Structure formats: structure tokens, C-alpha cells
Amino acid sequence: MARYRKRITEDRRNSRKAFGFLSLAILLFIVFITLGLPLVARVSTYVSGLRSDKDPIGVSDKTPPAPPFLKDVPEFTNKSSIKISGRSEEGATVTIYMNSSEKEVLADKDGDFQFTFGLLKGENTLSAKATDASGNESQETKEYEIVNDSENPEIVIEKPEDGASFSGNLERQLTIQGITEERATVTINERVIVVGSEGSFSYATTHSEGENVFNIKSVDRAGNETETTLSVNYSL
């Protein structure tokens, strides 16, 4: 009888141990699901990131950059050199073709670059292309033409003659006619006058009694200017 009771007691004790082990196993499984898997995922992501950081940058980049953009390139100038600025891909090497020479400039982190262009007298040509960090080359920009002109425009007053005299109501109206450089800007006493296709201009006005003085100025496309004075006399 005593042996039977002892066996029952041991069976109960073993059952409680088995239940405790099962409960602990279930608890550990829940903890692993809630904490362990996200931790493993984070570690895996971190390791993958390290691997990708070690991969060469731009190895698969085969897309050429866009052609550089050159800002405010003048068609005419009276300066011997000009500073040109532009934009390209960040860090790109920009090759500048100036007449028969070339130079390279590096675009900064914002893609901006600038360079100085020494000009020859007369016509100059300018173009550019970009090469990115992977060695891809852009198409070349259009070819810009820049005329370096430092000569002042000529003004010829065809009529009236300087110092001419007029009188009476029939000669009260005055027309000034002249010729200058084609596409120049002409002003007479600071009033803008239309210039024809061959540089001719005409200005009609009314005499004031006494001396009439007209300041005539011509400014060409390069910024060179010539100024002259016309004086006529009028009496009633």
C-alpha cells in the first residue's frame, strides 16, 4: 500500500514538471516570435546594407548626362574675354571647346561651373559637352558664335548740313536723315529712333526759334558707341 502511494506521488510530481517545461517552452516560443524574428530581420538588413556599401558606385550607370547648359552667351561683345557660367550633372567633367582649343572644368555639388573665354578679334565659336563619373558622355551643345567688336560705329548725317539756317513757316519742319551701322541703336536728344535694315534712320521735328542743337548717338550690338552733335538755326 505504501509503495502504491509513493508511486502516485511521483507521478503527480512528474506531471507538474512536464507541465512546467511545456509552459516554459510556450513562453520562450512567444518571446522568440515577438522579439527574435524582428531582431533577426534587422541584423539581416544591416548586413545587406554593409554589402551594398562595398559595391562599386555607378558600375551599372550607362545613361549619358544631358548636354551642359551655358548661361547668357552674348552674340556680340567689345571685351577681349568673357566669363561664362553654366549647369551640368553634379560632379561632371565639362569639356569646353573654344575656337581651336579646349579646356576642362568640374561641375560642383550643385552642378554649377564657370570659365573664362579669351576672345579673338571678330568671330569666335564656343560649345561644350559633359562626362559623368561613370564615363558616359553627353551630346555636344549647339555651337555658339560670339563676335568680338571693339570699333565704334560710324554716324553720317546726310541732311541737313551742320550750321544750316532756315526761316519762315514753310521751313518750320525739320527732317534729320543719316546712316550708321546696321542694327545699331540710335537716339536723338535721348529719343530712340528706328534704324532701317541697312543702317539708315530718319527723324522729323519742329524748329524752335534760334539755335536748335541735336545730340545724335549710335550704339552697336557690341556696346561700342559714337556721338555727334548737329546744330541748325531757325528764324521766322
C-alpha positions as CSV (number, residue, x, y, z in Angstrom):
1,M,0.0,0.0,0.0
2,A,2.7,2.5,0.9
3,R,4.6,1.6,-2.3
4,Y,1.4,2.4,-4.3
5,R,1.0,5.8,-2.6
6,K,4.7,6.7,-3.3
7,R,4.2,5.9,-7.0
8,I,1.2,8.1,-7.2
9,T,3.1,10.9,-5.6
10,E,6.0,10.6,-8.0
11,D,3.6,10.5,-11.0
12,R,2.0,13.8,-9.8
13,R,5.4,15.4,-9.3
14,N,6.5,14.3,-12.8
15,S,3.3,15.7,-14.3
16,R,3.8,19.1,-12.7
17,K,7.4,19.2,-14.0
18,A,6.2,18.3,-17.5
19,F,3.6,21.0,-17.4
20,G,6.2,23.5,-16.2
21,F,8.5,22.6,-19.0
22,L,5.7,22.8,-21.5
23,S,4.7,26.3,-20.2
24,L,8.3,27.5,-20.3
25,A,8.6,26.2,-23.9
26,I,5.4,28.0,-25.0
27,L,6.6,31.2,-23.3
28,L,10.0,31.1,-25.0
29,F,8.4,30.5,-28.3
30,I,6.1,33.6,-27.9
31,V,9.2,35.7,-26.9
32,F,11.1,34.5,-30.0
33,I,8.2,35.3,-32.3
34,T,7.7,38.8,-30.8
35,L,11.3,39.8,-30.3
36,G,13.6,37.4,-32.0
37,L,12.3,37.5,-35.6
38,P,12.4,41.3,-35.9
39,L,15.8,41.3,-34.4
40,V,17.0,38.8,-37.0
41,A,15.4,40.8,-39.7
42,R,17.2,44.0,-38.6
43,V,20.5,42.2,-38.4
44,S,20.0,40.8,-41.9
45,T,19.1,44.3,-43.3
46,Y,22.2,45.8,-41.6
47,V,24.5,43.1,-43.1
48,S,22.9,43.6,-46.6
49,G,23.5,47.4,-46.2
50,L,27.1,46.8,-45.5
51,R,27.5,44.6,-48.5
52,S,25.8,47.2,-50.8
53,D,28.0,49.9,-49.4
54,K,31.0,48.0,-50.5
55,D,29.7,47.5,-54.0
56,P,31.3,49.9,-56.7
57,I,29.2,53.0,-57.3
58,G,27.9,53.7,-60.8
59,V,29.1,50.4,-62.3
60,S,25.7,49.8,-64.0
61,D,25.2,53.5,-65.0
62,K,25.2,53.6,-68.7
63,T,22.9,56.7,-69.2
64,P,24.7,59.7,-70.7
65,P,24.1,63.0,-69.0
66,A,22.3,65.9,-70.7
67,P,24.4,68.4,-72.6
68,P,25.6,71.3,-70.4
69,F,23.6,74.5,-70.3
70,L,25.5,77.6,-71.0
71,K,24.0,80.8,-69.5
72,D,23.7,84.2,-71.2
73,V,26.2,83.7,-74.0
74,P,26.4,87.0,-75.8
75,E,26.3,87.3,-79.6
76,F,28.4,90.5,-79.6
77,T,30.9,92.0,-77.1
78,N,33.6,94.6,-77.1
79,K,35.6,92.8,-74.4
80,S,38.7,90.7,-75.0
81,S,37.5,88.0,-72.7
82,I,34.2,87.0,-71.1
83,K,33.2,84.8,-68.1
84,I,30.7,82.1,-69.0
85,S,28.8,80.2,-66.3
86,G,26.6,77.1,-66.8
87,R,25.0,74.0,-65.2
88,S,25.5,70.3,-65.7
89,E,25.2,67.0,-63.8
90,E,26.7,67.1,-60.3
91,G,30.5,66.3,-60.4
92,A,30.5,66.0,-64.2
93,T,33.6,67.0,-66.1
94,V,32.6,69.7,-68.7
95,T,34.8,70.0,-71.8
96,I,34.7,73.5,-73.3
97,Y,35.6,73.9,-77.0
98,M,36.8,77.5,-77.7
99,N,37.7,78.2,-81.2
100,S,40.6,75.7,-81.9
101,S,41.4,74.9,-78.2
102,E,39.6,73.1,-75.4
103,K,39.7,73.0,-71.6
104,E,38.0,71.0,-68.8
105,V,36.2,72.3,-65.8
106,L,34.5,70.4,-63.0
107,A,30.8,71.0,-62.0
108,D,30.3,71.4,-58.3
109,K,27.9,69.6,-56.0
110,D,25.1,71.8,-57.3
111,G,26.1,71.2,-61.0
112,D,27.4,74.8,-61.4
113,F,30.6,75.6,-63.3
114,Q,32.2,78.7,-64.8
115,F,35.2,79.5,-67.0
116,T,36.8,82.5,-68.8
117,F,36.8,82.6,-72.6
118,G,39.6,84.6,-74.2
119,L,38.3,86.1,-77.5
120,L,39.9,86.6,-80.8
121,K,39.0,89.7,-82.9
122,G,36.0,89.0,-85.0
123,E,34.1,85.7,-84.9
124,N,34.6,83.1,-82.1
125,T,33.0,79.7,-81.7
126,L,32.0,78.0,-78.4
127,S,30.5,74.6,-77.5
128,A,30.6,72.1,-74.6
129,K,29.9,68.5,-73.6
130,A,29.7,66.7,-70.2
131,T,31.2,63.4,-69.0
132,D,29.8,61.9,-65.8
133,A,31.6,59.9,-63.1
134,S,30.9,56.6,-64.9
135,G,32.5,57.9,-68.1
136,N,29.3,58.5,-70.0
137,E,29.5,61.4,-72.5
138,S,26.7,63.8,-73.3
139,Q,25.9,65.2,-76.7
140,E,27.7,68.4,-77.6
141,T,25.8,71.6,-77.2
142,K,25.0,73.8,-80.2
143,E,27.9,75.9,-81.5
144,Y,27.6,79.5,-80.3
145,E,29.1,82.3,-82.3
146,I,30.4,85.4,-80.5
147,V,31.7,88.4,-82.3
148,N,34.4,90.5,-80.6
149,D,34.0,94.0,-82.0
150,S,35.8,97.0,-80.4
151,E,35.3,99.5,-83.2
152,N,32.9,102.4,-82.7
153,P,30.1,102.7,-85.2
154,E,30.1,105.4,-87.8
155,I,27.4,108.1,-88.0
156,V,26.9,110.0,-91.2
157,I,24.3,112.9,-91.2
158,E,23.1,113.2,-94.8
159,K,20.9,116.2,-94.1
160,P,20.7,118.9,-93.0
161,E,24.2,120.3,-93.0
162,D,25.6,121.3,-89.6
163,G,25.2,125.1,-89.2
164,A,22.4,125.4,-91.8
165,S,19.9,128.2,-91.4
166,F,16.1,128.0,-92.0
167,S,13.4,130.6,-92.0
168,G,9.7,131.1,-92.4
169,N,6.7,128.8,-91.9
170,L,7.5,126.7,-94.9
171,E,10.8,125.6,-93.3
172,R,9.4,125.2,-89.8
173,Q,9.5,121.4,-90.1
174,L,13.0,119.7,-90.0
175,T,13.9,116.2,-91.0
176,I,17.2,114.7,-90.0
177,Q,18.4,111.8,-92.1
178,G,21.5,109.7,-91.6
179,I,23.2,106.3,-91.8
180,T,25.0,104.2,-89.2
181,E,26.0,100.6,-88.5
182,E,23.3,98.1,-89.3
183,R,21.2,97.0,-86.3
184,A,22.7,99.8,-84.1
185,T,20.6,101.7,-81.7
186,V,20.2,105.4,-82.5
187,T,19.0,108.2,-80.2
188,I,18.5,111.8,-81.0
189,N,18.3,114.0,-77.9
190,E,17.7,110.7,-75.9
191,R,14.7,109.8,-78.1
192,V,15.1,106.3,-79.7
193,I,15.0,106.4,-83.5
194,V,14.1,103.4,-85.7
195,V,17.1,102.2,-87.7
196,G,16.4,100.5,-91.1
197,S,17.9,97.2,-92.4
198,E,20.9,99.0,-94.0
199,G,21.5,101.3,-91.0
200,S,19.5,104.3,-92.3
201,F,17.5,106.4,-90.0
202,S,15.2,109.5,-90.2
203,Y,13.8,111.9,-87.6
204,A,11.2,114.6,-88.1
205,T,10.8,117.5,-85.7
206,T,9.8,121.2,-85.5
207,H,12.2,124.1,-85.3
208,S,12.4,126.3,-82.3
209,E,13.3,129.9,-83.0
210,G,17.0,130.5,-82.7
211,E,19.7,127.7,-82.5
212,N,18.5,124.1,-82.4
213,V,21.0,121.6,-81.2
214,F,20.6,117.8,-81.6
215,N,22.7,115.2,-79.8
216,I,22.9,112.1,-82.0
217,K,24.2,108.8,-80.6
218,S,24.7,105.4,-82.2
219,V,25.4,102.2,-80.1
220,D,26.3,99.0,-81.9
221,R,25.4,95.4,-80.8
222,A,28.8,95.0,-79.0
223,G,28.2,98.1,-76.9
224,N,30.5,100.5,-78.8
225,E,29.1,104.0,-79.2
226,T,29.7,107.1,-81.3
227,E,28.2,110.5,-80.5
228,T,27.9,113.6,-82.7
229,T,26.2,117.0,-82.5
230,L,24.1,118.7,-85.2
231,S,23.3,122.4,-84.9
232,V,20.9,124.5,-87.1
233,N,19.3,127.9,-86.9
234,Y,15.8,129.0,-87.5
235,S,14.1,132.4,-87.7
236,L,10.5,133.4,-88.6
